[in-house]
């Protein structure tokens, strides 16, 4: 087998359930294996750690080929909420926590959570706008320094 992974840095750039959960699951799995994990929330991925939005993340139903829905059906009023509730019920049966609880759980394991400075500036967000588990708002250069010597994963 190859070298042992000791550190992963995960970039979260999408603000939908299917964009956020893979990163949280991967970070949680890394921490469970004793692997250092850092999450870098950028662009709409900031919704996962935004006090305003983190409890209201929806499944993207338009243009999501994984749903196998016609775009017209995915765009019907109420469809994102309906599909989101359906998926949340299925995840609840599998004991997959809601995003706010998952964020807290991952932070409690020692994972680093960081907001992207450029994206925060773009959306006029400060650290006060983010959940308390976010350690800092950092630049891309700072993120690369954190990621040095590890694997970078983009979700």
C-alpha positions as CSV (number, residue, x, y, z in Angstrom):
1,X,0.0,0.0,0.0
2,X,1.0,3.6,-0.4
3,X,2.0,6.2,2.2
4,X,-0.2,6.8,5.1
5,X,-2.2,10.0,4.9
6,X,-1.6,12.2,7.9
7,X,-3.5,15.4,6.9
8,X,-6.3,16.4,4.6
9,X,-7.5,19.8,3.8
10,X,-11.0,20.0,2.3
11,X,-12.3,22.9,0.2
12,X,-16.1,23.4,0.5
13,X,-17.3,25.7,-2.3
14,X,-21.0,24.7,-2.8
15,X,-23.8,25.7,-0.6
16,X,-26.2,22.8,-1.1
17,X,-26.7,19.6,0.8
18,X,-24.9,17.6,-1.9
19,X,-22.1,20.0,-1.9
20,X,-21.6,20.3,1.9
21,X,-22.2,16.8,3.2
22,X,-19.4,15.0,1.3
23,X,-16.9,17.4,2.9
24,X,-18.3,16.9,6.4
25,X,-18.4,13.1,6.0
26,X,-14.8,13.1,4.7
27,X,-13.6,15.3,7.5
28,X,-15.4,13.3,10.1
29,X,-14.0,10.1,8.7
30,X,-10.5,11.5,8.7
31,X,-10.7,12.6,12.3
32,X,-12.1,9.1,13.3
33,X,-8.9,7.6,11.7
34,X,-6.7,10.1,13.5
35,X,-6.0,12.1,10.4
36,X,-5.6,15.9,10.8
37,X,-8.4,17.7,8.9
38,X,-9.0,21.3,7.9
39,X,-12.1,22.6,6.1
40,X,-11.9,25.8,4.0
41,X,-15.3,27.3,3.3
42,X,-15.3,29.5,0.2
43,X,-18.0,31.1,-2.0
44,X,-21.4,29.5,-1.4
45,X,-19.8,26.8,0.8
46,X,-19.8,29.6,3.4
47,X,-23.5,28.9,3.8
48,X,-22.6,25.8,5.8
49,X,-21.0,28.0,8.5
50,X,-23.1,31.1,8.1
51,X,-25.3,31.8,11.2
52,X,-27.9,33.1,8.8
53,X,-28.0,30.0,6.4
54,X,-26.5,26.9,8.1
55,X,-29.9,25.7,9.3
56,X,-31.6,26.2,6.0
57,X,-29.4,24.4,3.4
58,X,-31.4,22.8,0.6
59,X,-30.8,20.1,-2.0
60,X,-30.2,21.6,-5.5
61,X,-33.0,20.2,-7.7
62,X,-32.4,22.1,-10.9
63,X,-29.5,20.9,-13.0
64,X,-28.6,18.1,-10.6
65,X,-28.1,15.0,-12.7
66,X,-27.8,12.7,-9.7
67,X,-31.5,13.3,-8.8
68,X,-32.6,11.9,-12.2
69,X,-35.3,14.5,-12.4
70,X,-36.2,16.5,-15.5
71,X,-35.0,20.1,-15.0
72,X,-38.6,21.3,-15.4
73,X,-39.8,19.1,-12.5
74,X,-36.8,20.2,-10.4
75,X,-37.8,23.8,-10.9
76,X,-41.3,23.5,-9.8
77,X,-42.2,25.6,-6.8
78,X,-41.6,23.7,-3.5
79,X,-39.6,20.9,-5.1
80,X,-36.3,21.9,-3.4
81,X,-38.0,21.9,0.0
82,X,-39.8,18.6,-0.7
83,X,-36.6,16.8,-1.9
84,X,-34.6,18.3,1.0
85,X,-37.1,17.0,3.6
86,X,-37.1,13.6,1.9
87,X,-33.3,13.4,1.9
88,X,-33.1,14.7,5.5
89,X,-35.5,11.9,6.7
90,X,-33.4,9.3,5.0
91,X,-30.2,10.7,6.5
92,X,-31.8,10.8,9.9
93,X,-32.6,7.1,9.7
94,X,-28.9,6.6,9.1
95,X,-27.9,8.8,12.0
96,X,-26.3,11.4,9.8
97,X,-26.6,14.6,11.8
98,X,-28.0,17.9,10.5
99,X,-25.4,20.3,9.2
100,X,-25.2,22.5,12.3
101,X,-24.7,19.5,14.6
102,X,-22.2,17.9,12.2
103,X,-20.2,21.1,12.1
104,X,-20.1,21.2,15.9
105,X,-19.2,17.5,16.1
106,X,-16.3,17.8,13.6
107,X,-15.0,20.9,15.4
108,X,-15.1,19.1,18.7
109,X,-12.8,16.4,17.3
110,X,-10.1,19.0,16.6
111,X,-10.7,19.7,12.9
112,X,-9.9,23.2,11.7
113,X,-12.7,25.2,10.2
114,X,-11.8,28.3,8.3
115,X,-13.6,30.9,6.2
116,X,-12.1,32.2,2.9
117,X,-11.1,35.9,3.3
118,X,-11.8,36.7,-0.4
119,X,-15.3,35.2,-0.3
120,X,-16.1,36.8,3.1
121,X,-15.1,40.1,1.7
122,X,-17.1,39.5,-1.5
123,X,-20.3,38.7,0.6
124,X,-19.6,41.3,3.3
125,X,-19.2,38.6,6.0
126,X,-17.2,39.0,9.2
127,X,-16.2,36.3,11.7
128,X,-19.3,37.4,13.8
129,X,-21.5,36.3,10.9
130,X,-20.1,32.8,11.1
131,X,-20.8,30.0,13.5
132,X,-18.4,29.9,16.6
133,X,-16.7,26.7,15.4
134,X,-15.0,28.7,12.6
135,X,-11.5,29.4,14.0
136,X,-10.6,32.2,11.6
137,X,-11.1,33.9,8.3
138,X,-7.9,33.2,6.3
139,X,-6.4,33.9,2.9
140,X,-5.8,31.3,0.2
141,X,-2.1,31.5,1.0
142,X,-2.8,30.8,4.7
143,X,-4.9,27.8,3.7
144,X,-2.0,26.5,1.5
145,X,0.3,26.8,4.5
146,X,-2.2,24.8,6.6
147,X,-2.5,22.2,3.9
148,X,1.2,21.8,3.4
149,X,2.3,18.2,3.5
150,X,-1.2,16.8,3.2
151,X,-3.9,16.0,0.7
152,X,-6.2,18.7,-0.7
153,X,-9.7,17.6,-1.5
154,X,-12.2,19.8,-3.4
155,X,-15.9,19.2,-3.0
